[in-house]
Amino acid sequence: MSGVRGVAGTGRETIDVVGARTNNLRNVSVSIPKGLLVAFTGVSGSGKTSLAVDTLHSEAQLRYLEGLSPFVRQYITQRNRPKVDRIRGLGATLAVDQRRLNRNPRSTVATITGIDGHLGLLYSRLPGVGPAAESGDGQLTTAHFDRNSPEGGCADCHGVGGRWQAQEDLVITHPELPLFEGASPWFAKWRSGEHMFVPALAEKRGVDLGRPWRSLPEEFRHCVLYGTGDETIEASVGVPTKNGSALMTYTSSGPLRGALAEVERVFVNAQTSSAKQRYLPYMRKRPCATCGGSGYDQVARSVRLGGLTYPDLIEVEVREVRGWAERVADGLGARQREVGEPLLQDLDRRLAILDRLGLAHLQLSRSAATLSGGELQRTRLAAQLGTELSGIVFVLDEPGAGLHPVDKAHLLDIALEVRAAGNTVLLVEHDPELIARADWVIDMGPGAGRLGGEVLVSGPPADVAAHPASLTGRHLAGAGPRLRRSRRPVTGGTGWVELHGLRAHNVTADLVRFPAGRLTCLTGVSGSGKSSLLAALGAGAAAALDGTATGTVREVTGLAGFGWVAVVDQEPLGRTPRSNPATYSKAFDIVRRLFAEAGTGVDASWFSFNTADGGRCETCTGYGRKLVDMHFLPDVWVVCDVCEGRRYKPEALEIRYQGLAIDQVLELTVAEAVARFSGPPRLVEILGALDQVGLGYLQLGQSATELSGGEAQRLKLASAIQRGASSRKAGLVVLDEPVSGLHPSDVQRVVDALDVLLDSGNTVVVAEHDIPVAASADWVIDLGPGAGPDGGAVVAEGTPDAVAAADTPTAGFFRRYAAGLPLL
C-alpha cells in the first residue's frame, strides 16, 4: 500500500512504520497511536505478528543492542534487520511472544516471573530464625536461596533434589504372568544385552520360565532384578542379521547386573532426552535423603520468615503466598520496614497479577515443563506486566490464548491498567470479545500468507466492524458465521475408554470415561485440571498399549481394537532453524528424491541438511543462519554470509525441478505447493493434510523456531490425520487447546479436520476453552469447580446440552452461546 494510514482525530503521538516488508508484509505503511490499547487482528497468517513482533519489537531490540555495545554492531547487517524502510517514534519494547516459550526444566513460576529474586532478598535481609553465621561470614545473600548456585544447592544432589531410580513394580507389572509372556514390559522386548543371560541363569538354577513370575524361587527373582554379584553366567544367543537371512551367534560370560541396575545404566548413557524417555516408565524419582528432595542446602532449609523456610514457601500456591506476605509485613520491626516494605509491595503486585490471570493455583516451584501452553504464556505475561514502567511499548502476542472466558475480563483490566500507567499496549489477538474493547484496531489481510500482508483498516473497532472486506469486522459486528458441526450421538452401543484410579496433579478420580469414536471436550476454568487429565489419558493409553505402567493411572480399559495414541500438543517441533514444516511432515524426503532424480550423480541424502560434504552450505551447515555468541548479551542469529540464507552450495542450487531450485521449493507456502505439485501421490497427500488444518499460509521451509505453539500443534494434527487414514487399527488422538491462536473464521477448518479423524474410526479428546468448539462436541467433561486444589473433579458430564443445564462457570457460557449473547 502507498502512504501512511493516519490517526486523525486522536491528537496523539504515533509510531510510524513506512514500507514494512518483513515475511509476508507487502510494503505496509501505518501509523500506530501511542498511549492506547491497539489490537492487531486478521486471519491466521495475515501478517499481524510479522508487523507487531517481527518488525516493531525486533527493530526495537536491535536498536537497544546497538546502543548498548559497539561489539554487537559488527554482526548486525541490513540483512538481519526487519525489512522496513523506516520506523519513527519507536521506543523501548517488552514482548511476550508465544513462539518462544521457555520450557527449560529448571525454569519455574518463580524464576519466570522474577519472584525468586524478591523472595531471595527478603530471606537474606529479614531472616526470622536460622543459623546465619553458618553461611561463612554471617551475611546471607540471595545465592543462599538459589538451588542452582553453589551456595544454595544441596551438596549431595547438586540442587536436583534426587535421582531417577528403577523400581521393581514398574519392571514387573503383572507378576501373575510368566516373565517373557507379559509379566514385564522391560523383558517384553530386547532392550539390553542382559536379556540373553536370563534363560541361561534359569537353566543353571533349574527354573521353568513358563511359570508365573511370582511362583518362581525368590533367589532367582532377586538375581534377575538385582544381579548375581560375582557369580559368572555364560550365555549364547542367535541374533538375526539385518536382512534376516541368517543368525549370528553372540556369546558372552560375566555376572548378571540385574534389571534394575541395567535400566539405570541405559538411562544414564542415553544421549538424547527422547532416548531417556524410553526408560522413564521403569523409574521413579527418589528424593535426596539429605535435602528431602528440595534441592536446597542447609541454610535455605533452616532460615524461617513468616513461619516458613524458603523451600516450604515455594511449594505453596500463589494465593497462599499472598497471605504469607501479609503476615511478614505485619511482623516487620521499625528497622526492617525500610528494606522489607518496598520488596513486599512489589512482590504483592506480581502475585496479584498472577492471581488475576487465573494462576493463583500454581506453586512457585512449578516447573515450566509441567505447565500447559496457556499457563506458561500467562506466566511470562505476568512477568512483563509486573514491571512499574512508563513510556514502554508492550507487545503481547495472543495473551487470551488458553484463557477460560471467565478469566478474560481480568486480562483486559490489567492491559488497561498498563495503558493507564502511560504505556502503549500492542495486542496481537483473535478474540472478538477482547478486540471490541481495544481503543484502536489494525486489521491485516485480506487473506493469509501471500494473500495477506496489507492493512485493511486502521481505526476504532467500529470502523473495522463496518469494513465490508474484513472477516474480523464481520465477527465484531456479530455477523460472523457460527461454527457448524453435526454431533455424533453417544448411545447404548457406544464403547468407552476408561481410566481407573487416576492421580495426576490436582485431578483425582476413581473412574473417568470417554466415548470411543466420538469427539470429547474437556472444559473448566483455567487450572481446573484439563491438561493434567488429558496428559494422563495420553500417557495411560500409550502405556497400556505398550504393556508398560504409568504412575498416574492404575488401569486403562476399553482399548480393544486400538493400535496407537497421538498426543498433539503445542511443544516446539525442533530447536534449530533446520527443522521446518517440510522436514517434520516428511514432505522434504520426497522433495529431496525428486531433486536427486533431476540431478546427476547425487542421491537424496546429498540434499539433506544433516549430511556433511553434501549439497548443503558447510559454513552454516544448512541452517541458512549462524548463531553468534554475544557473551554477556543474548545470542543472536544472523544470516549466513556465504549462502546468503539459501542453505545450499551453488552446485545444489543449479539443479531444477519444475523450474525451481530446492531453496525456492522451501520458500513456497503450503497452498502454493498444493497448486504446483500434482505428484507423487504421497507428496500430494501430505501437502493436502497440511492445507486441511489451516496451514496453507506457512512456508514449507519456515524455521520451526518461528512457529507458534498452535502452528506446531496443527502440523502434528496433520500427521495424525494421515496416520489415522492409513492405520489398520483405530487410534486415540488427544489435543490440548487445538484452536488456540486461530481466528474465528479458521476454527471451522480445524473442527472439520477433527471430524476427518473420526471418519477414519478414531477417537478424539480435546481440552478447550473455546465455547463454540466445546458446544459442538459429542461429549463434554467439565472439570472444577475452581482451580488448583479447588478443582480436579468432574462437576458435569454428558452432551453439551446436558452440561449447559448444570451449575458451573462453563455451563453459564454454554447457555449464553446458545442464546446468541456476548461471552465477555
C-alpha angles and dihedrals in degrees: 000000000000127000130016120289104236133219096217115181097023095094088208137129113258143209104232118206115192124189101349112184101164112145106326098349110128107215092302119192118181141150117228117201115233124228094032139102101253120189121205107206142170140111119309108287095016094124104266096127091038090060102036101035110016095042111025100031095037092051091048090051093051092048089052093049092047092051092046100051134016085203090072096054094073090064100043110081129166088265090064096049125089109272101254134125095224144330120209127193096020116146134171117326136199117198139191103200113188090208091068107053111158111222096174106153089229092057113095137176087263096052095042093052096039090240090125089067093053092048092046090055092047093050094044095046103034107035113167101190128001147100097273090164090064091069090079112258093025094255115116119212134191088258089070087066097047112088091197091063127080091241097049104033124093108259093220101050098022092234096305094110097225142333139265113261130184114247128212095222091054093049093044105039101159109033090173089072132067115272096249095034104063107308094104131030087197092061094037089085134030098264102155143001092263091077091078092059096058097072089044090051090048091051091048091051095040092241123156107225090195090074122088113278095239091056094055119103112281092232092055092048090050091052092050092052103032104023138247098272109217094347111116121224121196120207141170126195136178112234118193117238119242094267091044093233096119145015124244115206115226117194127187139166128200146095120304108251094201131242095265094052090042092054090052092046096054090042092055092045095048107115100206136043090241090054091050090052089067091066102039093086087070096048143066128198108249116203120245110261092220101052098023091240097301095109092222129124124244095269094057090045092052108040111090129198122177088358096301136094118229094255090050093049097053090053093063123081126267092251090056093046088060090057090048091052091053091053091050091049092050091051099049117123123224093264093046096052095075091059101029106044098061091047093047093047092052091044092052092050091054092045090049091055091051088050094049091048090058096258101113089111094064124098116230088235093056109128119238088230091065097049122100117244091257093048092050092047092052093045090057089044090055090053091057098040091049092071119102096223133139131201092029127135108227113201110197116186109209097323090174092065112116094013124129111231090248090063099046094080089061091052091052092048091052092048090051091049090052088051091048089055089067101270135123116237118203110193120194098199145155100188109107091203091060095038091055089060094053121107094224134014130204106195116199127200150021089211139345132285112352089356089063135043098107132106106244095183137351115196145075118332090260090061091054092047089054096048110108096209098047118102088190088053091056091056092044089053091050091246098108118121117265119238112272124210135143109227119227110227122242105222140169089274094055115113122227135219105213132198114204124195098007119191113167121146105299095349115099122167138148092214136010119176132201122190112241118238091018139101111252121188123202111210137176141112120303109288095019092123105266096130092043092052092045092051091047091052093050095045094041095050093045091050092048092052090047093047093242132121132246130202096226102055127043095201141353119206135179097053097120106134093020118119107173147019127214120196105201102193134157096252114134117269092224142343100229132068089244091074113084141149092274095054095041095050092045089238088121091059088062093042091053091052091050091053091045089055089049093050132068122252098346132109132213093268089062088072094048119115088219097056117093118215090022130106097296122105104263094202092068095017090233097309094112085217138060129221112233118203107229092188104216093012128069114282115259130216111220130185114264108257093208102054093020090229096308093114096217141082118255092254091058092048091054092066112091135199116189087346095305132112114226094255089053089056089054089052092058117102117236090252092051091048090050089054094044104044120061093171167090092033094229091055091048089050094051094046091046092054091051090050091046093062093051101264097119091118095058119101112237091232098042109137115257088225088066096052121102120235090255092052091049089049094051090051088056090047090055089053090049091052091054092046091048092052095048102037119099091212130057119259137210113228119191121189130186111214097332096183095047109131094017127127111241090248090058097049091081091064093055093047089050088051090054089054089053087059091049091048087060091057097260130136120236127198121181134181107215143165095191104109098205090053093046091047090054095053123109093230133016129203109193115200128199144024085210138341133289111354089358090061137045097095129108101245097173137004138173137070116346089255091054093048091048088063093058127095101248134114091251092049090058091056090047088057092047091050092049089051093049093244125146114269097217 
